[in-house]
Amino acid sequence: MPARAWVLSLALLGCPGSTLPMGSWAIQGHGIQGGLLGDGDTMTVSLQGSAWTTGPDGAKGSWVREDDGSTWLYFPVSVAAGQAEAAMQLDLDAGTARLPLGFREGEHVYALTLTPGTPPTLASLPALAPLQQAWQGEGFTLRDGTGALAGSLFMLPGNQARVQLVTVAALTDGIVPAVRKAEGPDLLLAFPVAPQFADELGLIRLNLPTMKAVMPVDHQPHPSDLWLDATAGAPSEQALETRSQQVRAEALQAERVLLTRLAQELSGAALAHRAERGRCPTLEELQPDWKILLGDYRLRVDETPSDCLVHLEPHQVQHTRRIAMTASAQGLIEVEVLGAD
């Protein structure tokens, strides 16, 4: 199920018989800070993270006690895209709060500490104004976990956007159009990208409260997901072109290393088959064990008087799929870069 964050319920219209707590609490954890102030009739939330805020004066929250006994506080916040609604699960007796800010289950969920006492006074959030300007057309820079440039992102009117990716894992043909739609606190962007294997589109899931983007490999969080940070201001065309050349070279080297290992292992398996049966294996005899590893590479086994030569090449020449290679169990025989610039 998607996280509760930013999902409004009819329960917010009123909760008969419920009594709001009285007192004040400071809240902190994971770079999030602020507090709660309850007078029995209203609950004021003053809270902010790296890219979202209730504002220094706070916001009125709606208190809802669910059938399972959990207590949720809903309150408005400001993000780069405008206004949204957040939800926080509270346990005042335990002095804890749970703040889910993502859509995918278990993603962007923050455990916070509540301490009785006067909440800190929040200043305005300096990062918010540049993010809002970037949303209005100035654009965003995408960077990977090492801080390396990974692309750019521009929001357009309606449900449109423009994206450029320059990463080893995925590369666009310059800046390309994207279709966007909201999914809870996330914004989904779909766009053409390489590599692709069945005419599928690339996907970025941009979390608005954190301005962290992910290229997911599954519907649920996965260790292979590619994470990026979106910051205000677009990179220059020259910076993107320079980085594009770098990632093309890095991707080519990574492909060369992977194919070298696979080709030599396949050649060794083919030679062992020949020693046992007196001939090199057919594709049907080899491929079942290697199909997953080979992915969209074509495999050919050529028999010589003394060896079994393995030839690999991609079905479609594209980013991360540009090398054709021939190898024996003793080593590489030929390497060709296809579709070279």
ZAVEX-554190 format. One line per field, with one value per residue: x, y, z of N, C-alpha, C, O in turn; residue in three letters. Coordinates in steps of 0.02 Angstrom, whole numbers. Layout:
REM ZAVEX-554190
npx <- [X:...]
npy <- [Y:...]
npz <- [Z:...]
capx <- [X:...]
capy <- [Y:...]
capz <- [Z:...]
cpx <- [X:...]
cpy <- [Y:...]
cpz <- [Z:...]
opx <- [X:...]
opy <- [Y:...]
opz <- [Z:...]
res <- [ALA:...]
END
This chain:
REM ZAVEX-554190
npx <- [42:21:110:38:61:18:-109:-273:-417:-592:-611:-549:-639:-699:-698:-793:-813:-679:-535:-418:-245:-166:-29:148:274:438:508:617:742:831:867:751:651:561:400:255:102:-28:-192:-303:-412:-362:-224:-66:58:228:348:486:584:721:675:545:412:311:309:367:269:192:59:-115:-166:-256:-331:-340:-406:-380:-468:-386:-324:-216:-148:-161:-94:-138:-74:-46:87:223:302:419:334:220:78:42:-16:31:56:69:108:74:136:115:133:241:332:366:363:305:345:293:351:354:293:308:307:383:479:566:527:520:580:543:582:490:491:435:404:454:436:564:598:560:652:631:634:775:806:690:632:723:701:565:572:649:557:465:522:659:732:813:961:1024:1108:1217:1247:1379:1397:1422:1381:1225:1122:983:829:674:523:368:218:57:53:183:362:542:685:855:970:1129:1208:1301:1219:1102:1054:1001:952:1014:916:755:577:460:327:228:157:65:90:38:153:252:320:298:396:402:497:592:735:901:986:857:741:621:552:516:486:596:597:576:559:515:532:441:445:578:656:728:770:731:777:683:693:594:425:429:546:718:883:954:907:931:986:961:996:899:932:912:919:982:1108:1245:1246:1370:1430:1347:1372:1508:1505:1425:1509:1603:1528:1491:1613:1646:1540:1566:1688:1648:1559:1647:1729:1634:1585:1703:1731:1614:1620:1740:1711:1602:1665:1752:1659:1604:1714:1736:1621:1647:1760:1699:1597:1645:1621:1580:1457:1283:1180:1063:1104:1190:1132:1021:1078:1139:1059:998:1109:1161:1064:1011:1105:1166:1217:1344:1420:1568:1652:1818:1964:2028:1963:1827:1748:1677:1557:1493:1368:1270:1090:1028:1110:1160:1168:1270:1267:1363:1468:1545:1610:1736:1795:1906:1935:2060:2076:2038:1996:1948:1886:1758:1695:1536:1436:1511:1547]
npy <- [-60:116:248:341:474:638:609:648:628:592:591:701:800:805:742:671:679:670:727:852:848:936:1046:1064:1017:980:933:823:752:664:779:849:969:1057:1082:1046:1121:1115:1161:1100:1128:1159:1108:1158:1148:1166:1141:1080:1020:979:1026:1067:1147:1206:1337:1478:1521:1412:1288:1246:1091:938:822:650:499:334:178:73:119:203:369:509:656:780:904:1060:1094:1182:1158:1140:1132:1195:1198:1066:918:845:700:640:515:497:462:515:475:388:472:482:498:462:496:481:514:472:382:247:94:101:193:345:365:432:421:510:610:661:786:844:1016:1186:1219:1242:1402:1425:1476:1557:1449:1443:1370:1349:1451:1462:1333:1339:1437:1368:1270:1344:1364:1385:1271:1114:1039:877:763:626:505:528:658:690:761:721:753:853:942:1005:1086:1099:1186:1114:939:912:895:915:816:774:647:596:473:326:216:253:347:490:551:688:826:776:757:736:653:693:644:653:557:532:599:596:632:570:543:507:454:444:339:268:121:24:-111:-161:-62:15:155:268:299:417:445:574:636:754:815:791:814:716:604:452:320:192:12:-73:-93:-80:-17:-50:-122:-96:21:182:324:501:674:821:986:1165:1262:1247:1147:1197:1184:1147:1085:974:909:879:792:693:637:581:483:400:345:281:190:111:51:-21:-110:-179:-245:-329:-408:-470:-556:-638:-691:-766:-859:-924:-977:-1066:-1155:-1204:-1268:-1368:-1442:-1488:-1569:-1670:-1718:-1718:-1617:-1444:-1355:-1334:-1185:-1204:-1293:-1220:-1094:-1100:-1095:-974:-873:-770:-695:-654:-572:-454:-488:-566:-733:-833:-985:-1040:-1172:-1228:-1318:-1347:-1282:-1193:-1054:-911:-791:-634:-510:-359:-360:-240:-94:20:137:68:-52:-86:-161:-287:-450:-577:-729:-851:-991:-961:-825:-655:-630:-541:-377:-263:-100:-49:61:176:344]
npz <- [0:-33:52:191:187:135:92:88:192:218:351:401:404:523:690:792:967:997:1084:1083:1127:1263:1281:1244:1127:1073:916:831:722:595:523:523:605:735:810:915:969:1077:1129:1176:1097:970:866:834:713:690:583:487:348:239:116:130:222:359:376:473:565:584:563:565:624:586:688:699:756:724:684:721:831:814:804:703:633:525:415:328:211:132:-23:-161:-272:-230:-124:-8:78:229:334:498:611:781:944:1088:1220:1213:1164:1028:848:684:522:367:208:79:-68:-108:-18:139:101:121:256:414:578:720:866:1007:1124:1278:1306:1264:1093:967:889:724:582:422:278:189:74:5:-79:-194:-246:-280:-380:-472:-505:-574:-696:-706:-689:-638:-568:-580:-478:-436:-303:-271:-297:-427:-585:-654:-738:-801:-765:-812:-774:-857:-913:-871:-885:-923:-950:-961:-982:-954:-948:-892:-857:-810:-802:-870:-1013:-1100:-1263:-1278:-1218:-1177:-1207:-1073:-989:-851:-694:-540:-393:-247:-133:-228:-389:-547:-689:-857:-996:-1152:-1157:-1153:-1095:-1178:-1187:-1232:-1298:-1191:-1079:-993:-815:-689:-518:-425:-267:-185:-52:-12:-121:-183:-310:-395:-502:-524:-512:-488:-425:-290:-166:-206:-196:-313:-365:-439:-365:-357:-327:-332:-365:-354:-504:-667:-750:-858:-1039:-1088:-978:-965:-1088:-1077:-967:-1023:-1120:-1035:-963:-1066:-1101:-980:-970:-1081:-1046:-932:-992:-1074:-980:-916:-1025:-1066:-959:-962:-1092:-1090:-990:-1048:-1160:-1097:-1041:-1159:-1215:-1121:-1141:-1269:-1246:-1176:-1260:-1386:-1476:-1508:-1410:-1454:-1475:-1404:-1308:-1231:-1197:-1099:-968:-970:-1009:-930:-887:-1009:-1062:-1177:-1273:-1421:-1449:-1520:-1564:-1629:-1709:-1713:-1774:-1653:-1549:-1465:-1513:-1446:-1486:-1451:-1465:-1459:-1475:-1505:-1541:-1424:-1284:-1160:-1224:-1336:-1383:-1478:-1467:-1479:-1414:-1346:-1234:-1191:-1201:-1259:-1432:-1527:-1521:-1547:-1561:-1582:-1682:-1655:-1603]
capx <- [0:60:114:-17:80:-12:-173:-327:-471:-653:-606:-523:-694:-718:-688:-836:-794:-607:-509:-348:-202:-141:42:194:326:488:515:679:768:844:868:685:645:501:364:182:72:-99:-227:-365:-458:-324:-155:-24:119:283:394:516:640:769:642:474:403:245:319:386:210:158:-5:-164:-170:-318:-314:-383:-390:-404:-498:-334:-296:-163:-167:-129:-102:-131:-60:-22:157:244:357:437:278:164:51:26:-39:73:24:118:80:100:128:139:155:308:377:390:320:324:327:304:351:360:236:323:306:446:526:562:490:566:563:559:577:451:513:392:439:441:466:610:571:585:664:608:676:809:810:626:622:757:668:504:591:669:496:430:553:732:760:849:1019:1023:1174:1214:1267:1448:1398:1436:1325:1187:1072:944:757:634:451:330:147:19:85:242:427:598:735:916:1009:1197:1235:1325:1163:1049:1074:952:979:1007:859:698:513:436:259:230:94:75:72:51:206:301:304:324:416:415:533:634:802:938:961:788:741:556:521:490:510:630:553:604:511:542:496:438:468:650:688:769:741:755:758:669:695:536:372:450:617:764:953:981:879:980:963:988:973:879:946:888:965:1001:1178:1257:1249:1439:1442:1311:1406:1570:1487:1400:1567:1634:1489:1495:1677:1641:1494:1600:1737:1612:1533:1705:1749:1582:1584:1764:1721:1563:1643:1790:1677:1563:1713:1775:1604:1597:1771:1724:1571:1681:1802:1656:1554:1680:1599:1558:1385:1237:1154:1013:1138:1225:1095:979:1114:1170:1010:988:1170:1172:1015:994:1161:1163:1273:1360:1478:1601:1698:1880:1994:2052:1934:1759:1750:1613:1548:1438:1354:1203:1035:1018:1167:1137:1207:1288:1264:1397:1528:1545:1672:1749:1844:1916:1948:2125:2075:2002:2024:1929:1838:1737:1646:1485:1403:1556:1538]
capy <- [0:178:281:384:544:681:583:675:582:625:596:766:847:808:680:681:648:669:784:865:852:1002:1046:1081:967:991:875:824:689:659:845:880:1001:1098:1063:1046:1160:1098:1195:1065:1141:1158:1083:1195:1113:1204:1086:1086:978:1012:1056:1077:1183:1233:1409:1494:1528:1348:1276:1210:1021:901:766:593:436:281:120:30:152:250:439:543:728:804:976:1085:1113:1212:1125:1175:1133:1232:1175:996:896:793:662:616:470:520:426:564:441:360:526:467:514:430:542:452:566:441:344:175:70:101:241:412:362:459:413:573:611:715:802:896:1079:1238:1204:1294:1450:1410:1530:1539:1398:1476:1329:1340:1500:1440:1274:1361:1470:1315:1237:1389:1366:1392:1204:1080:998:810:737:560:502:553:729:698:784:665:775:914:931:1066:1077:1138:1190:1053:878:902:912:897:781:748:604:580:427:263:169:275:406:515:582:759:839:743:772:689:660:687:639:650:496:551:650:586:652:521:570:453:485:397:334:207:67:-1:-179:-178:2:45:221:277:326:449:459:632:647:826:840:785:830:659:569:384:281:128:-49:-113:-53:-70:1:-105:-100:-75:86:235:383:565:733:877:1050:1221:1289:1198:1149:1223:1134:1123:1038:913:876:851:734:642:603:542:424:354:308:238:135:67:13:-69:-162:-219:-289:-380:-455:-510:-610:-684:-726:-816:-912:-962:-1016:-1122:-1203:-1235:-1313:-1426:-1481:-1521:-1623:-1725:-1746:-1719:-1562:-1384:-1358:-1292:-1131:-1231:-1327:-1171:-1035:-1101:-1076:-908:-827:-712:-655:-625:-519:-442:-502:-627:-779:-880:-1028:-1064:-1227:-1231:-1385:-1359:-1238:-1168:-982:-880:-723:-597:-442:-339:-360:-170:-53:78:150:9:-110:-62:-201:-356:-481:-647:-752:-922:-1001:-933:-752:-619:-632:-481:-332:-210:-53:-38:126:224:414]
capz <- [0:-31:118:207:179:85:69:128:207:242:424:419:411:593:728:850:1030:1008:1121:1066:1187:1284:1297:1189:1117:1021:872:794:696:523:494:529:670:746:870:919:1022:1082:1184:1188:1041:907:868:787:694:661:565:420:328:194:58:145:285:376:386:542:608:592:528:604:605:599:731:683:789:680:717:750:890:797:801:648:629:457:416:263:205:69:-58:-222:-319:-202:-60:-4:144:259:388:547:663:845:1006:1137:1281:1202:1141:961:791:622:469:300:156:13:-92:-105:50:175:72:150:319:464:649:754:938:1036:1192:1308:1316:1215:1028:942:842:658:535:355:247:133:13:-28:-133:-256:-273:-312:-442:-518:-527:-620:-762:-706:-696:-583:-582:-551:-460:-406:-233:-264:-314:-499:-626:-682:-785:-788:-763:-818:-771:-906:-895:-878:-860:-964:-922:-1004:-942:-984:-903:-913:-808:-840:-805:-916:-1051:-1148:-1323:-1262:-1175:-1209:-1174:-1023:-964:-778:-657:-468:-358:-178:-128:-281:-458:-594:-754:-905:-1053:-1189:-1129:-1169:-1138:-1173:-1214:-1261:-1311:-1129:-1063:-930:-763:-630:-465:-388:-204:-176:13:-3:-185:-203:-367:-402:-561:-492:-552:-469:-394:-221:-161:-222:-191:-377:-384:-448:-328:-378:-292:-375:-334:-394:-554:-717:-770:-926:-1093:-1093:-923:-982:-1143:-1050:-926:-1068:-1149:-981:-946:-1123:-1095:-921:-986:-1128:-1008:-890:-1036:-1096:-924:-906:-1081:-1065:-911:-985:-1152:-1073:-953:-1097:-1200:-1056:-1037:-1225:-1225:-1078:-1176:-1326:-1219:-1153:-1312:-1450:-1519:-1472:-1396:-1491:-1434:-1358:-1253:-1189:-1177:-1040:-908:-977:-1037:-887:-888:-1075:-1074:-1248:-1318:-1462:-1437:-1573:-1549:-1690:-1695:-1751:-1764:-1585:-1498:-1473:-1508:-1427:-1512:-1420:-1488:-1438:-1524:-1523:-1520:-1386:-1224:-1120:-1268:-1396:-1397:-1505:-1441:-1492:-1365:-1332:-1163:-1174:-1198:-1311:-1499:-1563:-1488:-1592:-1536:-1634:-1680:-1623:-1622]
cpx <- [43:59:55:-3:42:-76:-227:-384:-532:-652:-582:-579:-718:-708:-727:-810:-720:-586:-436:-307:-182:-68:83:250:374:496:582:698:776:843:802:679:582:466:289:160:-3:-132:-293:-415:-424:-255:-117:41:168:339:424:574:684:735:567:467:329:248:334:327:172:93:-50:-169:-238:-301:-364:-359:-421:-433:-447:-300:-240:-190:-126:-144:-88:-121:-33:52:169:304:371:378:219:143:33:3:6:35:78:83:114:88:158:164:226:358:406:339:349:298:343:298:358:297:249:330:376:496:513:516:538:538:588:549:538:473:468:433:424:474:515:574:602:596:633:657:710:807:745:616:659:725:603:518:612:608:461:465:628:767:799:911:1011:1095:1166:1242:1338:1453:1412:1373:1292:1133:1038:870:722:560:418:257:111:55:148:306:480:653:796:953:1077:1229:1258:1266:1111:1070:1018:989:970:949:796:633:494:364:261:160:111:53:88:102:259:273:337:337:435:443:575:706:835:978:887:785:675:517:490:519:551:583:594:548:543:500:499:461:544:690:742:733:771:732:747:675:635:484:389:524:662:835:982:952:935:952:1000:960:956:890:926:941:988:1075:1185:1259:1319:1454:1407:1346:1471:1556:1461:1457:1600:1595:1487:1558:1674:1596:1527:1651:1704:1584:1589:1726:1699:1583:1646:1757:1671:1587:1693:1759:1635:1609:1738:1722:1596:1654:1763:1672:1603:1724:1761:1620:1585:1659:1581:1482:1345:1213:1104:1045:1173:1178:1052:1014:1139:1121:1002:1049:1180:1123:1000:1054:1148:1226:1281:1421:1505:1653:1759:1910:2013:2015:1860:1762:1681:1612:1486:1430:1283:1152:1024:1077:1141:1182:1210:1284:1296:1456:1510:1612:1675:1804:1848:1928:2015:2126:2036:2037:2009:1878:1822:1685:1599:1454:1445:1542:1594]
cpy <- [62:208:328:457:577:653:608:625:622:631:665:817:851:741:686:645:648:733:793:871:924:996:1066:1030:992:926:880:754:691:727:881:909:1043:1076:1066:1089:1146:1133:1161:1073:1138:1130:1121:1158:1163:1155:1100:1038:1016:1049:1066:1111:1201:1309:1423:1499:1464:1344:1237:1138:991:835:709:531:379:223:75:61:201:321:474:617:749:879:997:1105:1146:1174:1163:1183:1173:1206:1101:980:840:759:634:574:486:468:471:531:414:413:513:489:479:473:509:505:538:403:269:153:69:152:311:412:381:449:475:566:672:725:856:959:1127:1220:1259:1341:1437:1474:1510:1490:1427:1437:1329:1387:1481:1379:1292:1397:1418:1279:1278:1396:1370:1324:1180:1045:931:788:669:563:526:627:742:719:724:687:839:898:999:1049:1124:1141:1124:994:861:921:897:869:767:708:590:537:364:215:188:340:426:545:658:769:816:761:717:705:649:680:631:582:507:606:644:613:602:554:512:484:432:398:270:187:53:-67:-199:-114:34:114:220:309:357:462:513:643:721:850:838:807:778:622:499:357:210:69:-93:-66:-37:-51:-60:-79:-74:-9:138:299:446:620:787:942:1106:1246:1235:1203:1177:1167:1105:1072:971:875:844:788:677:602:558:478:375:311:260:178:85:23:-40:-126:-208:-269:-345:-431:-498:-569:-661:-724:-781:-874:-956:-1005:-1076:-1176:-1241:-1286:-1376:-1472:-1520:-1579:-1684:-1759:-1745:-1665:-1502:-1386:-1315:-1235:-1156:-1265:-1278:-1119:-1042:-1078:-1004:-854:-763:-666:-620:-570:-513:-450:-567:-668:-825:-920:-1056:-1117:-1222:-1301:-1399:-1320:-1224:-1093:-954:-809:-693:-530:-423:-345:-289:-129:11:86:87:-56:-92:-106:-269:-388:-554:-670:-827:-930:-971:-857:-721:-626:-568:-442:-276:-166:-35:31:179:294:438]
cpz <- [0:38:127:192:122:56:115:136:229:318:446:428:483:626:793:911:1045:1044:1104:1130:1201:1301:1236:1187:1063:982:836:771:621:489:495:599:673:809:862:977:1022:1141:1200:1133:973:919:814:775:663:646:496:411:280:137:68:213:296:378:459:590:618:554:573:578:621:631:718:720:748:720:749:811:876:791:747:650:557:457:348:266:137:42:-122:-269:-293:-134:-64:67:169:315:433:600:729:900:1060:1201:1273:1180:1073:908:730:565:401:247:86:-5:-87:-33:81:151:101:212:374:535:686:829:961:1108:1221:1322:1261:1148:1007:894:773:618:468:325:185:68:-27:-87:-197:-288:-309:-378:-494:-547:-580:-687:-764:-708:-636:-611:-546:-538:-427:-334:-220:-277:-388:-535:-659:-730:-766:-794:-766:-815:-821:-884:-908:-849:-899:-926:-975:-959:-984:-931:-933:-859:-843:-849:-857:-949:-1098:-1208:-1316:-1214:-1210:-1172:-1126:-1005:-889:-750:-582:-442:-284:-175:-182:-347:-504:-662:-799:-969:-1089:-1163:-1155:-1107:-1127:-1210:-1246:-1274:-1249:-1119:-999:-879:-707:-581:-421:-326:-186:-107:22:-64:-202:-258:-370:-469:-536:-540:-538:-439:-321:-219:-170:-218:-256:-402:-390:-417:-351:-334:-342:-338:-383:-442:-602:-734:-841:-976:-1099:-1039:-938:-1038:-1119:-1009:-969:-1099:-1097:-968:-1004:-1119:-1036:-935:-1033:-1093:-965:-932:-1059:-1042:-915:-962:-1085:-1018:-936:-1045:-1136:-1034:-1000:-1140:-1162:-1050:-1104:-1236:-1182:-1110:-1234:-1302:-1199:-1210:-1382:-1498:-1476:-1462:-1445:-1445:-1383:-1298:-1206:-1159:-1114:-976:-910:-998:-996:-889:-955:-1091:-1148:-1294:-1357:-1449:-1498:-1552:-1614:-1672:-1742:-1740:-1691:-1531:-1514:-1461:-1494:-1453:-1480:-1453:-1469:-1494:-1550:-1497:-1487:-1325:-1181:-1161:-1335:-1417:-1426:-1488:-1461:-1445:-1366:-1257:-1142:-1172:-1256:-1378:-1536:-1522:-1536:-1557:-1592:-1626:-1647:-1649:-1668]
opx <- [97:14:25:-49:36:-96:-228:-396:-526:-689:-593:-569:-753:-710:-699:-789:-700:-616:-396:-330:-182:-46:56:272:353:492:601:673:732:820:797:699:553:498:263:194:-38:-104:-335:-458:-454:-230:-133:75:150:372:391:608:686:763:530:511:291:196:315:333:124:74:-27:-176:-274:-260:-424:-301:-482:-424:-462:-253:-219:-249:-65:-200:-34:-154:0:76:129:351:338:371:171:186:11:3:16:-14:128:34:176:36:217:211:266:418:464:280:409:238:401:246:366:253:206:356:423:552:456:472:590:481:648:513:549:474:462:489:386:535:507:525:663:556:611:716:677:807:745:592:628:722:587:481:595:607:429:440:659:826:816:912:992:1138:1116:1258:1354:1507:1413:1318:1325:1100:1060:851:737:537:437:236:132:83:164:304:464:667:791:966:1083:1270:1238:1264:1080:1100:990:1048:924:934:785:635:510:343:293:110:164:4:143:96:306:213:398:293:479:417:592:734:801:1002:859:823:672:456:444:572:541:534:642:494:590:440:553:493:572:750:793:673:828:676:794:664:624:497:366:561:647:848:1030:972:982:901:1060:905:994:860:923:1000:1012:1103:1136:1271:1327:1487:1435:1350:1487:1590:1474:1453:1623:1624:1482:1557:1698:1612:1518:1657:1727:1586:1581:1739:1718:1582:1643:1775:1684:1575:1690:1778:1634:1593:1746:1737:1583:1642:1782:1678:1586:1726:1783:1612:1555:1679:1568:1447:1371:1224:1103:1017:1185:1185:1047:984:1158:1139:1000:1041:1204:1139:977:1054:1122:1281:1232:1469:1470:1692:1751:1884:2014:2034:1835:1776:1632:1659:1432:1479:1240:1168:1012:1091:1105:1229:1159:1296:1261:1490:1465:1664:1625:1854:1801:1931:2025:2172:2006:2099:2052:1832:1868:1638:1621:1446:1418:1528:1595]
opy <- [62:195:352:497:549:671:592:584:678:671:685:871:898:689:704:587:628:786:746:897:967:948:1083:1004:1021:872:933:704:718:732:937:878:1062:1054:1084:1094:1163:1134:1190:1030:1117:1128:1115:1138:1198:1131:1128:1017:1078:1098:1072:1105:1209:1342:1384:1483:1462:1390:1198:1127:1016:796:719:512:378:219:41:32:237:331:469:638:737:915:958:1128:1137:1158:1213:1234:1184:1194:1076:1024:791:787:607:596:488:435:466:556:416:401:531:497:467:486:510:538:576:393:231:190:40:155:333:455:350:466:490:522:727:678:909:956:1111:1208:1316:1322:1438:1520:1453:1488:1436:1465:1311:1366:1483:1373:1264:1389:1424:1261:1251:1432:1358:1320:1218:1024:930:792:655:617:542:657:800:698:681:644:875:847:1044:1003:1183:1102:1083:997:803:958:868:895:750:733:575:560:350:178:144:384:383:562:687:725:834:778:658:762:602:706:605:553:493:656:683:615:592:588:472:534:381:451:225:230:67:-78:-248:-111:75:130:176:342:326:486:500:656:748:902:879:818:794:608:487:369:172:76:-144:-7:13:-67:-115:-22:-36:15:138:325:445:613:799:953:1096:1252:1182:1258:1179:1109:1046:1021:918:813:788:738:619:541:503:424:314:251:203:122:25:-36:-96:-184:-269:-327:-403:-491:-557:-626:-721:-785:-836:-932:-1017:-1063:-1131:-1235:-1301:-1339:-1430:-1533:-1578:-1632:-1741:-1820:-1769:-1666:-1508:-1416:-1267:-1237:-1133:-1265:-1294:-1101:-993:-1045:-976:-796:-708:-605:-564:-525:-561:-421:-615:-641:-853:-892:-1090:-1109:-1214:-1338:-1457:-1324:-1241:-1071:-973:-770:-722:-495:-467:-336:-279:-130:50:48:56:-110:-83:-89:-303:-356:-590:-635:-862:-880:-957:-827:-757:-628:-542:-471:-244:-191:-9:56:223:304:495]
opz <- [29:78:79:185:68:0:174:91:254:346:503:457:502:593:844:907:1099:1035:1109:1180:1157:1332:1184:1239:1013:1010:812:797:585:432:470:648:622:857:809:1028:974:1196:1234:1123:924:976:755:823:616:691:452:459:280:111:19:255:249:382:502:649:657:518:616:518:664:606:724:715:739:781:798:838:920:775:746:667:530:495:314:317:91:78:-136:-303:-331:-91:-116:111:133:341:409:629:734:901:1077:1232:1320:1179:1059:923:725:559:380:241:38:36:-65:9:53:178:105:218:382:549:684:853:937:1148:1191:1347:1215:1146:1027:862:766:620:459:344:134:13:-86:-140:-251:-349:-361:-426:-553:-605:-626:-730:-816:-727:-591:-668:-488:-582:-394:-309:-163:-269:-409:-518:-689:-761:-720:-823:-727:-849:-827:-841:-949:-794:-908:-877:-1027:-905:-1043:-876:-993:-820:-900:-898:-887:-916:-1133:-1204:-1345:-1173:-1268:-1113:-1136:-1006:-865:-776:-564:-465:-261:-211:-183:-359:-501:-689:-783:-993:-1059:-1150:-1178:-1071:-1074:-1258:-1283:-1262:-1254:-1146:-956:-899:-682:-600:-384:-330:-174:-103:58:-60:-232:-253:-349:-491:-527:-600:-571:-428:-294:-266:-146:-234:-255:-455:-350:-439:-362:-307:-390:-285:-443:-425:-581:-733:-878:-959:-1113:-1052:-924:-1035:-1139:-1016:-954:-1103:-1113:-963:-994:-1130:-1042:-915:-1026:-1108:-960:-911:-1062:-1056:-907:-949:-1104:-1035:-932:-1049:-1163:-1042:-993:-1155:-1190:-1053:-1105:-1264:-1204:-1107:-1245:-1333:-1203:-1211:-1430:-1556:-1416:-1502:-1474:-1385:-1326:-1243:-1148:-1100:-1077:-935:-859:-1006:-1023:-894:-957:-1130:-1179:-1348:-1329:-1441:-1523:-1526:-1651:-1625:-1802:-1699:-1670:-1473:-1568:-1406:-1527:-1443:-1482:-1467:-1464:-1553:-1609:-1437:-1517:-1315:-1167:-1134:-1384:-1466:-1401:-1494:-1459:-1437:-1385:-1221:-1083:-1144:-1297:-1382:-1572:-1493:-1562:-1528:-1644:-1571:-1614:-1708:-1689]
res <- [MET:PRO:ALA:ARG:ALA:TRP:VAL:LEU:SER:LEU:ALA:LEU:LEU:GLY:CYS:PRO:GLY:SER:THR:LEU:PRO:MET:GLY:SER:TRP:ALA:ILE:GLN:GLY:HIS:GLY:ILE:GLN:GLY:GLY:LEU:LEU:GLY:ASP:GLY:ASP:THR:MET:THR:VAL:SER:LEU:GLN:GLY:SER:ALA:TRP:THR:THR:GLY:PRO:ASP:GLY:ALA:LYS:GLY:SER:TRP:VAL:ARG:GLU:ASP:ASP:GLY:SER:THR:TRP:LEU:TYR:PHE:PRO:VAL:SER:VAL:ALA:ALA:GLY:GLN:ALA:GLU:ALA:ALA:MET:GLN:LEU:ASP:LEU:ASP:ALA:GLY:THR:ALA:ARG:LEU:PRO:LEU:GLY:PHE:ARG:GLU:GLY:GLU:HIS:VAL:TYR:ALA:LEU:THR:LEU:THR:PRO:GLY:THR:PRO:PRO:THR:LEU:ALA:SER:LEU:PRO:ALA:LEU:ALA:PRO:LEU:GLN:GLN:ALA:TRP:GLN:GLY:GLU:GLY:PHE:THR:LEU:ARG:ASP:GLY:THR:GLY:ALA:LEU:ALA:GLY:SER:LEU:PHE:MET:LEU:PRO:GLY:ASN:GLN:ALA:ARG:VAL:GLN:LEU:VAL:THR:VAL:ALA:ALA:LEU:THR:ASP:GLY:ILE:VAL:PRO:ALA:VAL:ARG:LYS:ALA:GLU:GLY:PRO:ASP:LEU:LEU:LEU:ALA:PHE:PRO:VAL:ALA:PRO:GLN:PHE:ALA:ASP:GLU:LEU:GLY:LEU:ILE:ARG:LEU:ASN:LEU:PRO:THR:MET:LYS:ALA:VAL:MET:PRO:VAL:ASP:HIS:GLN:PRO:HIS:PRO:SER:ASP:LEU:TRP:LEU:ASP:ALA:THR:ALA:GLY:ALA:PRO:SER:GLU:GLN:ALA:LEU:GLU:THR:ARG:SER:GLN:GLN:VAL:ARG:ALA:GLU:ALA:LEU:GLN:ALA:GLU:ARG:VAL:LEU:LEU:THR:ARG:LEU:ALA:GLN:GLU:LEU:SER:GLY:ALA:ALA:LEU:ALA:HIS:ARG:ALA:GLU:ARG:GLY:ARG:CYS:PRO:THR:LEU:GLU:GLU:LEU:GLN:PRO:ASP:TRP:LYS:ILE:LEU:LEU:GLY:ASP:TYR:ARG:LEU:ARG:VAL:ASP:GLU:THR:PRO:SER:ASP:CYS:LEU:VAL:HIS:LEU:GLU:PRO:HIS:GLN:VAL:GLN:HIS:THR:ARG:ARG:ILE:ALA:MET:THR:ALA:SER:ALA:GLN:GLY:LEU:ILE:GLU:VAL:GLU:VAL:LEU:GLY:ALA:ASP]
END
